[in-house]
């Protein structure tokens, strides 16, 4: 298992220690770090998906307003 050292504000450390006084702080920090990694990876995947959609959009022919409107209402109840 790795050891990690970070500098954090004293008030954050104190609040963390009070909040999680009776819990395994190492496990909590590991979970928070894992959650942060997953959240960042999700943001990156979303950005890549958006870039792919925008890139695809530049390759599609333009659609006029009348055609677009008819596509929106097609098959609606």
N, C-alpha and C positions, 0 to 999 in steps of 0.2 A: 504494500500500500504506500502511496506517495504522501509526502508531507508538504504542505503549502503554507506560505507565510504572506499575509496581507496587512497593510496598514489601513485602519478604518478609524473614523472619528470616535472619540471616547463615548459620546452619547449614544451612538449606534451600538457599540459593544455593550454598554450598560443596559440598554433596552433589550437587546437580544438575550443577555444573561438573565435578566428579570423574567422575560417572557417564557424562556425555555429552561428555567431553573432546574426542573426535575426530569429533563429529557436528555437523550444522548446528542450533545451538540455537534459532534463530528458527523453523525448520521444526518442531522438536519442540514448542515452545511453541504454535505455531499448531495443531498436531494435538491437543495436550492441550486447548486451548480449544475446538476443534471437538467433541471427544469430550464435554466438559463440557456444551456447548450441547445436543448430541443426547441426552445422558442426562437433562438437565432437561426437555427437550421430551417425552421418553418418560414421565417421571414425571407430567407434567401431563396427557398423553393417558390414562394409566392412571387417574389421579384422576377425570378427566371420564367415563371409561367406568364406573368404579365408581359415581359419582354418578348416572349414567343408569340403571344397573341397580337401584340402591337406590330411585330415583324410580319406576321401572317396578314394582318390587315393592310399593310402597305402593298402586298402582292395581289390583293383582291381588287377587282374592278369596282369603280364607284357605283352606287345605287341611288337612283333619283328618289325624291320624297314620295311620289305616288306609289312606286313599287315597294318602298320600305313600309309605307302605311298598310298596303294590302297584305304584306307578309306578316305584319304584326296582328292583324285581325283575322287572318286565315285560321280556320279550324277552332276558333273560339266559340264557346257555347252561346 
